[in-house]
Amino acid sequence: EIVTPGTGNPVAPGEVGEVVVTTLNPDYPLIRFATGDLSAVMPGVSPCGRTNMRIKGWMGRADQTTKIKGMFVRPEQVAALVEKHDEIVKARVIASRDGEMDAMTVQIEAKGGDEAAFARSVAEVLKLKGKVEVVAPDALPKDGLVIEDQRTYD
C-alpha cells in the first residue's frame, strides 16, 4: 500500500506516499514493512492483463527528517500537528534561508480554524517558531513530501 510518511495513513489514489509491503514468507514474514521509498499507484489494468496494484517506480525517499535552526524536524511531528486540530487536513513544513539564517514556513490546509492557535501548536509540536500560512484544501502538492528543504548552499 501507499501511505503518508510518518503516519501510516493511506494516501488518496494517485498521490505519492511511502511504499508499505507485507510478505507472508514463513522464514521471514514482514507485516506492513515501511520501505522508506516513495511511489504512487498507477491507475488502470496492466497491458499484460494482470490485475495487481502497480506502482510508478522509485520516486524518492520517505525519510524527510530535516535540521532547521539547529533542531531536527521529523514527519511524525508534522503528523502530530495535523492530528492536534480537526480543521487541519494536511500540513507541509518548508525550510528556506533568510540571509544566513534558517527560516521555517508551515503551510496548513485547513477547513476553518484559528491561525493563531495553529501557530501556537507549531511552536509546541515542532519546538520552533515559524511563519504559518493557511491555504485552501487541495492547495498543497500531492508529491508525498511533508518536509520540503528549499535551502541552497553556495
Rosetta constraint file for C-alpha pairs under 8 A:
AtomPair CA 1 CA 10 HARMONIC 7.21 0.50
AtomPair CA 1 CA 19 HARMONIC 5.95 0.50
AtomPair CA 1 CA 20 HARMONIC 5.26 0.50
AtomPair CA 1 CA 21 HARMONIC 6.48 0.50
AtomPair CA 2 CA 10 HARMONIC 5.86 0.50
AtomPair CA 2 CA 11 HARMONIC 6.22 0.50
AtomPair CA 2 CA 16 HARMONIC 7.44 0.50
AtomPair CA 2 CA 17 HARMONIC 5.27 0.50
AtomPair CA 2 CA 18 HARMONIC 5.36 0.50
AtomPair CA 2 CA 19 HARMONIC 4.82 0.50
AtomPair CA 2 CA 20 HARMONIC 6.11 0.50
AtomPair CA 2 CA 39 HARMONIC 7.25 0.50
AtomPair CA 2 CA 40 HARMONIC 6.64 0.50
AtomPair CA 2 CA 41 HARMONIC 7.36 0.50
AtomPair CA 3 CA 7 HARMONIC 7.39 0.50
AtomPair CA 3 CA 8 HARMONIC 5.25 0.50
AtomPair CA 3 CA 9 HARMONIC 5.14 0.50
AtomPair CA 3 CA 10 HARMONIC 4.12 0.50
AtomPair CA 3 CA 11 HARMONIC 5.14 0.50
AtomPair CA 3 CA 17 HARMONIC 5.03 0.50
AtomPair CA 3 CA 18 HARMONIC 5.17 0.50
AtomPair CA 3 CA 19 HARMONIC 6.64 0.50
AtomPair CA 3 CA 20 HARMONIC 7.10 0.50
AtomPair CA 4 CA 8 HARMONIC 5.83 0.50
AtomPair CA 4 CA 9 HARMONIC 5.56 0.50
AtomPair CA 4 CA 10 HARMONIC 6.20 0.50
AtomPair CA 4 CA 11 HARMONIC 5.84 0.50
AtomPair CA 4 CA 17 HARMONIC 5.09 0.50
AtomPair CA 4 CA 18 HARMONIC 6.12 0.50
AtomPair CA 4 CA 144 HARMONIC 6.75 0.50
AtomPair CA 5 CA 17 HARMONIC 6.30 0.50
AtomPair CA 5 CA 18 HARMONIC 5.52 0.50
AtomPair CA 5 CA 62 HARMONIC 5.97 0.50
AtomPair CA 5 CA 63 HARMONIC 7.70 0.50
AtomPair CA 5 CA 75 HARMONIC 6.56 0.50
AtomPair CA 5 CA 76 HARMONIC 7.88 0.50
AtomPair CA 5 CA 144 HARMONIC 7.35 0.50
AtomPair CA 5 CA 145 HARMONIC 7.98 0.50
AtomPair CA 5 CA 146 HARMONIC 7.70 0.50
AtomPair CA 6 CA 75 HARMONIC 5.15 0.50
AtomPair CA 6 CA 76 HARMONIC 4.68 0.50
AtomPair CA 6 CA 79 HARMONIC 6.66 0.50
AtomPair CA 7 CA 76 HARMONIC 6.63 0.50
AtomPair CA 7 CA 79 HARMONIC 6.18 0.50
AtomPair CA 11 CA 15 HARMONIC 6.03 0.50
AtomPair CA 11 CA 16 HARMONIC 7.39 0.50
AtomPair CA 11 CA 17 HARMONIC 6.55 0.50
AtomPair CA 13 CA 40 HARMONIC 7.97 0.50
AtomPair CA 13 CA 41 HARMONIC 6.79 0.50
AtomPair CA 14 CA 40 HARMONIC 5.80 0.50
AtomPair CA 14 CA 41 HARMONIC 5.68 0.50
AtomPair CA 14 CA 42 HARMONIC 6.86 0.50
AtomPair CA 14 CA 43 HARMONIC 7.43 0.50
AtomPair CA 15 CA 40 HARMONIC 5.79 0.50
AtomPair CA 15 CA 41 HARMONIC 7.58 0.50
AtomPair CA 15 CA 142 HARMONIC 5.33 0.50
AtomPair CA 15 CA 143 HARMONIC 6.48 0.50
AtomPair CA 15 CA 144 HARMONIC 6.91 0.50
AtomPair CA 16 CA 38 HARMONIC 6.45 0.50
AtomPair CA 16 CA 39 HARMONIC 5.32 0.50
AtomPair CA 16 CA 40 HARMONIC 4.55 0.50
AtomPair CA 16 CA 41 HARMONIC 7.88 0.50
AtomPair CA 16 CA 142 HARMONIC 6.21 0.50
AtomPair CA 16 CA 143 HARMONIC 4.94 0.50
AtomPair CA 16 CA 144 HARMONIC 4.50 0.50
AtomPair CA 17 CA 38 HARMONIC 5.21 0.50
AtomPair CA 17 CA 39 HARMONIC 5.73 0.50
AtomPair CA 17 CA 40 HARMONIC 6.28 0.50
AtomPair CA 17 CA 62 HARMONIC 7.58 0.50
AtomPair CA 17 CA 143 HARMONIC 7.39 0.50
AtomPair CA 17 CA 144 HARMONIC 4.66 0.50
AtomPair CA 17 CA 145 HARMONIC 7.96 0.50
AtomPair CA 18 CA 34 HARMONIC 7.04 0.50
AtomPair CA 18 CA 35 HARMONIC 7.17 0.50
AtomPair CA 18 CA 36 HARMONIC 6.16 0.50
AtomPair CA 18 CA 37 HARMONIC 5.51 0.50
AtomPair CA 18 CA 38 HARMONIC 4.46 0.50
AtomPair CA 18 CA 39 HARMONIC 6.34 0.50
AtomPair CA 18 CA 61 HARMONIC 7.96 0.50
AtomPair CA 18 CA 62 HARMONIC 5.88 0.50
AtomPair CA 18 CA 144 HARMONIC 7.50 0.50
AtomPair CA 19 CA 34 HARMONIC 6.22 0.50
AtomPair CA 19 CA 35 HARMONIC 5.84 0.50
AtomPair CA 19 CA 36 HARMONIC 6.91 0.50
AtomPair CA 19 CA 37 HARMONIC 5.81 0.50
AtomPair CA 19 CA 38 HARMONIC 5.95 0.50
AtomPair CA 19 CA 39 HARMONIC 6.36 0.50
AtomPair CA 20 CA 32 HARMONIC 5.48 0.50
AtomPair CA 20 CA 33 HARMONIC 5.28 0.50
AtomPair CA 20 CA 34 HARMONIC 4.46 0.50
AtomPair CA 20 CA 35 HARMONIC 5.97 0.50
AtomPair CA 21 CA 30 HARMONIC 7.37 0.50
AtomPair CA 21 CA 31 HARMONIC 6.98 0.50
AtomPair CA 21 CA 32 HARMONIC 5.17 0.50
AtomPair CA 21 CA 33 HARMONIC 5.18 0.50
AtomPair CA 21 CA 34 HARMONIC 6.68 0.50
AtomPair CA 21 CA 35 HARMONIC 7.43 0.50
AtomPair CA 22 CA 29 HARMONIC 7.58 0.50
AtomPair CA 22 CA 30 HARMONIC 5.19 0.50
AtomPair CA 22 CA 31 HARMONIC 4.61 0.50
AtomPair CA 22 CA 32 HARMONIC 5.04 0.50
AtomPair CA 22 CA 33 HARMONIC 6.23 0.50
AtomPair CA 23 CA 29 HARMONIC 5.57 0.50
AtomPair CA 23 CA 30 HARMONIC 5.11 0.50
AtomPair CA 23 CA 31 HARMONIC 6.61 0.50
AtomPair CA 24 CA 28 HARMONIC 7.63 0.50
AtomPair CA 24 CA 29 HARMONIC 4.90 0.50
AtomPair CA 24 CA 30 HARMONIC 6.58 0.50
AtomPair CA 24 CA 31 HARMONIC 7.73 0.50
AtomPair CA 25 CA 29 HARMONIC 4.81 0.50
AtomPair CA 25 CA 30 HARMONIC 7.68 0.50
AtomPair CA 36 CA 61 HARMONIC 5.72 0.50
AtomPair CA 36 CA 62 HARMONIC 4.89 0.50
AtomPair CA 36 CA 63 HARMONIC 6.31 0.50
AtomPair CA 37 CA 58 HARMONIC 6.61 0.50
AtomPair CA 37 CA 59 HARMONIC 7.23 0.50
AtomPair CA 37 CA 60 HARMONIC 5.98 0.50
AtomPair CA 37 CA 61 HARMONIC 4.63 0.50
AtomPair CA 37 CA 62 HARMONIC 5.46 0.50
AtomPair CA 38 CA 58 HARMONIC 6.12 0.50
AtomPair CA 38 CA 59 HARMONIC 5.11 0.50
AtomPair CA 38 CA 60 HARMONIC 5.12 0.50
AtomPair CA 38 CA 61 HARMONIC 5.46 0.50
AtomPair CA 38 CA 62 HARMONIC 5.68 0.50
AtomPair CA 38 CA 144 HARMONIC 7.13 0.50
AtomPair CA 39 CA 55 HARMONIC 6.38 0.50
AtomPair CA 39 CA 56 HARMONIC 6.01 0.50
AtomPair CA 39 CA 57 HARMONIC 5.86 0.50
AtomPair CA 39 CA 58 HARMONIC 5.61 0.50
AtomPair CA 39 CA 59 HARMONIC 5.18 0.50
AtomPair CA 39 CA 60 HARMONIC 7.48 0.50
AtomPair CA 40 CA 55 HARMONIC 5.48 0.50
AtomPair CA 40 CA 56 HARMONIC 5.64 0.50
AtomPair CA 40 CA 57 HARMONIC 7.64 0.50
AtomPair CA 41 CA 53 HARMONIC 6.88 0.50
AtomPair CA 41 CA 54 HARMONIC 5.77 0.50
AtomPair CA 41 CA 55 HARMONIC 4.44 0.50
AtomPair CA 41 CA 56 HARMONIC 6.22 0.50
AtomPair CA 42 CA 53 HARMONIC 7.46 0.50
AtomPair CA 42 CA 54 HARMONIC 5.42 0.50
AtomPair CA 42 CA 55 HARMONIC 5.28 0.50
AtomPair CA 42 CA 56 HARMONIC 5.82 0.50
AtomPair CA 43 CA 54 HARMONIC 7.73 0.50
AtomPair CA 45 CA 49 HARMONIC 6.40 0.50
AtomPair CA 45 CA 50 HARMONIC 6.68 0.50
AtomPair CA 45 CA 51 HARMONIC 5.78 0.50
AtomPair CA 45 CA 52 HARMONIC 7.99 0.50
AtomPair CA 46 CA 50 HARMONIC 5.54 0.50
AtomPair CA 46 CA 51 HARMONIC 6.68 0.50
AtomPair CA 46 CA 54 HARMONIC 7.70 0.50
AtomPair CA 62 CA 144 HARMONIC 7.84 0.50
AtomPair CA 62 CA 145 HARMONIC 7.68 0.50
AtomPair CA 63 CA 75 HARMONIC 7.78 0.50
AtomPair CA 64 CA 74 HARMONIC 6.75 0.50
AtomPair CA 64 CA 75 HARMONIC 6.59 0.50
AtomPair CA 64 CA 145 HARMONIC 7.50 0.50
AtomPair CA 64 CA 146 HARMONIC 7.52 0.50
AtomPair CA 64 CA 147 HARMONIC 5.95 0.50
AtomPair CA 64 CA 148 HARMONIC 7.78 0.50
AtomPair CA 65 CA 72 HARMONIC 6.55 0.50
AtomPair CA 65 CA 73 HARMONIC 5.64 0.50
AtomPair CA 65 CA 74 HARMONIC 4.53 0.50
AtomPair CA 65 CA 75 HARMONIC 6.57 0.50
AtomPair CA 65 CA 147 HARMONIC 7.43 0.50
AtomPair CA 66 CA 72 HARMONIC 5.53 0.50
AtomPair CA 66 CA 73 HARMONIC 5.36 0.50
AtomPair CA 66 CA 74 HARMONIC 6.72 0.50
AtomPair CA 66 CA 147 HARMONIC 7.38 0.50
AtomPair CA 66 CA 149 HARMONIC 7.44 0.50
AtomPair CA 67 CA 71 HARMONIC 5.23 0.50
AtomPair CA 67 CA 72 HARMONIC 4.25 0.50
AtomPair CA 67 CA 73 HARMONIC 6.07 0.50
AtomPair CA 68 CA 72 HARMONIC 6.25 0.50
AtomPair CA 68 CA 73 HARMONIC 6.92 0.50
AtomPair CA 68 CA 95 HARMONIC 6.68 0.50
AtomPair CA 68 CA 102 HARMONIC 6.12 0.50
AtomPair CA 68 CA 103 HARMONIC 7.38 0.50
AtomPair CA 68 CA 104 HARMONIC 7.23 0.50
AtomPair CA 69 CA 101 HARMONIC 7.55 0.50
AtomPair CA 69 CA 102 HARMONIC 5.51 0.50
AtomPair CA 69 CA 103 HARMONIC 7.46 0.50
AtomPair CA 69 CA 128 HARMONIC 8.00 0.50
AtomPair CA 71 CA 127 HARMONIC 7.92 0.50
AtomPair CA 71 CA 128 HARMONIC 7.84 0.50
AtomPair CA 73 CA 77 HARMONIC 6.86 0.50
AtomPair CA 73 CA 126 HARMONIC 6.48 0.50
AtomPair CA 74 CA 78 HARMONIC 6.86 0.50
AtomPair CA 74 CA 147 HARMONIC 7.86 0.50
AtomPair CA 75 CA 79 HARMONIC 6.25 0.50
AtomPair CA 75 CA 146 HARMONIC 6.26 0.50
AtomPair CA 75 CA 147 HARMONIC 6.86 0.50
AtomPair CA 76 CA 80 HARMONIC 6.19 0.50
AtomPair CA 77 CA 81 HARMONIC 6.26 0.50
AtomPair CA 77 CA 125 HARMONIC 6.35 0.50
AtomPair CA 77 CA 126 HARMONIC 6.23 0.50
AtomPair CA 78 CA 82 HARMONIC 6.40 0.50
AtomPair CA 78 CA 91 HARMONIC 6.71 0.50
AtomPair CA 78 CA 92 HARMONIC 7.33 0.50
AtomPair CA 78 CA 93 HARMONIC 7.59 0.50
AtomPair CA 78 CA 125 HARMONIC 7.98 0.50
AtomPair CA 78 CA 126 HARMONIC 7.56 0.50
AtomPair CA 78 CA 146 HARMONIC 7.10 0.50
AtomPair CA 79 CA 83 HARMONIC 6.26 0.50
AtomPair CA 79 CA 91 HARMONIC 7.91 0.50
AtomPair CA 80 CA 84 HARMONIC 6.15 0.50
AtomPair CA 80 CA 125 HARMONIC 7.26 0.50
AtomPair CA 81 CA 85 HARMONIC 7.22 0.50
AtomPair CA 81 CA 91 HARMONIC 7.93 0.50
AtomPair CA 81 CA 121 HARMONIC 6.73 0.50
AtomPair CA 81 CA 122 HARMONIC 6.79 0.50
AtomPair CA 81 CA 125 HARMONIC 6.34 0.50
AtomPair CA 82 CA 86 HARMONIC 7.69 0.50
AtomPair CA 82 CA 88 HARMONIC 5.52 0.50
AtomPair CA 82 CA 89 HARMONIC 6.72 0.50
AtomPair CA 82 CA 90 HARMONIC 6.23 0.50
AtomPair CA 82 CA 91 HARMONIC 6.52 0.50
AtomPair CA 83 CA 88 HARMONIC 7.58 0.50
AtomPair CA 84 CA 121 HARMONIC 7.81 0.50
AtomPair CA 85 CA 118 HARMONIC 7.97 0.50
AtomPair CA 87 CA 110 HARMONIC 5.22 0.50
AtomPair CA 87 CA 111 HARMONIC 5.05 0.50
AtomPair CA 87 CA 112 HARMONIC 6.02 0.50
AtomPair CA 87 CA 113 HARMONIC 5.88 0.50
AtomPair CA 88 CA 108 HARMONIC 6.66 0.50
AtomPair CA 88 CA 109 HARMONIC 5.84 0.50
AtomPair CA 88 CA 110 HARMONIC 4.28 0.50
AtomPair CA 88 CA 111 HARMONIC 6.53 0.50
AtomPair CA 88 CA 113 HARMONIC 7.96 0.50
AtomPair CA 89 CA 108 HARMONIC 7.62 0.50
AtomPair CA 89 CA 109 HARMONIC 5.43 0.50
AtomPair CA 89 CA 110 HARMONIC 5.48 0.50
AtomPair CA 89 CA 111 HARMONIC 7.37 0.50
AtomPair CA 89 CA 137 HARMONIC 7.17 0.50
AtomPair CA 90 CA 108 HARMONIC 6.02 0.50
AtomPair CA 90 CA 109 HARMONIC 5.13 0.50
AtomPair CA 90 CA 110 HARMONIC 7.26 0.50
AtomPair CA 91 CA 106 HARMONIC 6.85 0.50
AtomPair CA 91 CA 107 HARMONIC 5.61 0.50
AtomPair CA 91 CA 108 HARMONIC 4.43 0.50
AtomPair CA 91 CA 109 HARMONIC 6.07 0.50
AtomPair CA 91 CA 146 HARMONIC 6.66 0.50
AtomPair CA 92 CA 106 HARMONIC 5.71 0.50
AtomPair CA 92 CA 107 HARMONIC 5.20 0.50
AtomPair CA 92 CA 108 HARMONIC 6.57 0.50
AtomPair CA 92 CA 140 HARMONIC 7.68 0.50
AtomPair CA 92 CA 145 HARMONIC 7.28 0.50
AtomPair CA 92 CA 146 HARMONIC 4.55 0.50
AtomPair CA 92 CA 147 HARMONIC 5.67 0.50
AtomPair CA 92 CA 148 HARMONIC 7.31 0.50
AtomPair CA 93 CA 104 HARMONIC 6.87 0.50
AtomPair CA 93 CA 105 HARMONIC 5.86 0.50
AtomPair CA 93 CA 106 HARMONIC 4.50 0.50
AtomPair CA 93 CA 107 HARMONIC 6.37 0.50
AtomPair CA 93 CA 146 HARMONIC 6.15 0.50
AtomPair CA 93 CA 147 HARMONIC 4.66 0.50
AtomPair CA 93 CA 148 HARMONIC 6.14 0.50
AtomPair CA 94 CA 104 HARMONIC 5.70 0.50
AtomPair CA 94 CA 105 HARMONIC 5.12 0.50
AtomPair CA 94 CA 106 HARMONIC 6.19 0.50
AtomPair CA 94 CA 107 HARMONIC 7.69 0.50
AtomPair CA 94 CA 147 HARMONIC 5.88 0.50
AtomPair CA 94 CA 148 HARMONIC 4.78 0.50
AtomPair CA 94 CA 149 HARMONIC 5.87 0.50
AtomPair CA 94 CA 150 HARMONIC 6.92 0.50
AtomPair CA 95 CA 102 HARMONIC 6.95 0.50
AtomPair CA 95 CA 103 HARMONIC 5.87 0.50
AtomPair CA 95 CA 104 HARMONIC 4.85 0.50
AtomPair CA 95 CA 105 HARMONIC 6.68 0.50
AtomPair CA 95 CA 147 HARMONIC 7.56 0.50
AtomPair CA 95 CA 148 HARMONIC 6.20 0.50
AtomPair CA 95 CA 149 HARMONIC 4.72 0.50
AtomPair CA 95 CA 150 HARMONIC 5.80 0.50
AtomPair CA 95 CA 151 HARMONIC 6.50 0.50
AtomPair CA 96 CA 102 HARMONIC 5.95 0.50
AtomPair CA 96 CA 103 HARMONIC 5.12 0.50
AtomPair CA 96 CA 104 HARMONIC 6.30 0.50
AtomPair CA 96 CA 105 HARMONIC 7.99 0.50
AtomPair CA 96 CA 149 HARMONIC 6.47 0.50
AtomPair CA 96 CA 150 HARMONIC 5.10 0.50
AtomPair CA 96 CA 151 HARMONIC 4.75 0.50
AtomPair CA 97 CA 101 HARMONIC 5.69 0.50
AtomPair CA 97 CA 102 HARMONIC 4.71 0.50
AtomPair CA 97 CA 103 HARMONIC 5.35 0.50
AtomPair CA 97 CA 150 HARMONIC 7.89 0.50
AtomPair CA 97 CA 151 HARMONIC 5.77 0.50
AtomPair CA 97 CA 152 HARMONIC 7.92 0.50
AtomPair CA 98 CA 102 HARMONIC 6.11 0.50
AtomPair CA 98 CA 103 HARMONIC 5.93 0.50
AtomPair CA 103 CA 130 HARMONIC 6.94 0.50
AtomPair CA 104 CA 129 HARMONIC 7.64 0.50
AtomPair CA 104 CA 130 HARMONIC 4.95 0.50
AtomPair CA 104 CA 131 HARMONIC 6.36 0.50
AtomPair CA 105 CA 130 HARMONIC 5.51 0.50
AtomPair CA 105 CA 131 HARMONIC 4.62 0.50
AtomPair CA 105 CA 132 HARMONIC 5.78 0.50
AtomPair CA 105 CA 133 HARMONIC 7.20 0.50
AtomPair CA 106 CA 122 HARMONIC 7.85 0.50
AtomPair CA 106 CA 130 HARMONIC 6.98 0.50
AtomPair CA 106 CA 131 HARMONIC 6.19 0.50
AtomPair CA 106 CA 132 HARMONIC 4.87 0.50
AtomPair CA 106 CA 133 HARMONIC 6.16 0.50
AtomPair CA 107 CA 132 HARMONIC 6.01 0.50
AtomPair CA 107 CA 133 HARMONIC 4.76 0.50
AtomPair CA 107 CA 134 HARMONIC 5.88 0.50
AtomPair CA 107 CA 135 HARMONIC 6.65 0.50
AtomPair CA 107 CA 140 HARMONIC 7.91 0.50
AtomPair CA 108 CA 132 HARMONIC 7.34 0.50
AtomPair CA 108 CA 133 HARMONIC 6.11 0.50
AtomPair CA 108 CA 134 HARMONIC 4.78 0.50
AtomPair CA 108 CA 135 HARMONIC 5.83 0.50
AtomPair CA 109 CA 134 HARMONIC 5.95 0.50
AtomPair CA 109 CA 135 HARMONIC 4.98 0.50
AtomPair CA 109 CA 136 HARMONIC 5.53 0.50
AtomPair CA 109 CA 137 HARMONIC 4.99 0.50
AtomPair CA 109 CA 138 HARMONIC 7.17 0.50
AtomPair CA 109 CA 139 HARMONIC 7.08 0.50
AtomPair CA 109 CA 140 HARMONIC 7.23 0.50
AtomPair CA 110 CA 134 HARMONIC 6.57 0.50
AtomPair CA 110 CA 135 HARMONIC 6.75 0.50
AtomPair CA 110 CA 136 HARMONIC 6.48 0.50
AtomPair CA 110 CA 137 HARMONIC 6.13 0.50
AtomPair CA 111 CA 136 HARMONIC 7.54 0.50
AtomPair CA 111 CA 137 HARMONIC 7.00 0.50
AtomPair CA 113 CA 117 HARMONIC 7.95 0.50
AtomPair CA 113 CA 118 HARMONIC 7.98 0.50
AtomPair CA 114 CA 118 HARMONIC 6.36 0.50
AtomPair CA 115 CA 119 HARMONIC 6.21 0.50
AtomPair CA 115 CA 132 HARMONIC 7.47 0.50
AtomPair CA 115 CA 134 HARMONIC 7.05 0.50
AtomPair CA 116 CA 120 HARMONIC 6.32 0.50
AtomPair CA 117 CA 121 HARMONIC 6.25 0.50
AtomPair CA 118 CA 122 HARMONIC 6.16 0.50
AtomPair CA 118 CA 132 HARMONIC 7.52 0.50
AtomPair CA 119 CA 123 HARMONIC 6.40 0.50
AtomPair CA 119 CA 129 HARMONIC 7.80 0.50
AtomPair CA 119 CA 130 HARMONIC 7.82 0.50
AtomPair CA 119 CA 131 HARMONIC 7.75 0.50
AtomPair CA 119 CA 132 HARMONIC 6.05 0.50
AtomPair CA 120 CA 124 HARMONIC 6.18 0.50
AtomPair CA 121 CA 125 HARMONIC 5.80 0.50
AtomPair CA 122 CA 126 HARMONIC 5.53 0.50
AtomPair CA 122 CA 127 HARMONIC 7.30 0.50
AtomPair CA 122 CA 128 HARMONIC 7.08 0.50
AtomPair CA 122 CA 129 HARMONIC 6.92 0.50
AtomPair CA 122 CA 130 HARMONIC 7.71 0.50
AtomPair CA 123 CA 127 HARMONIC 4.98 0.50
AtomPair CA 123 CA 128 HARMONIC 4.88 0.50
AtomPair CA 123 CA 129 HARMONIC 4.98 0.50
AtomPair CA 123 CA 130 HARMONIC 7.58 0.50
AtomPair CA 124 CA 128 HARMONIC 7.51 0.50
AtomPair CA 135 CA 139 HARMONIC 6.30 0.50
AtomPair CA 135 CA 140 HARMONIC 7.80 0.50
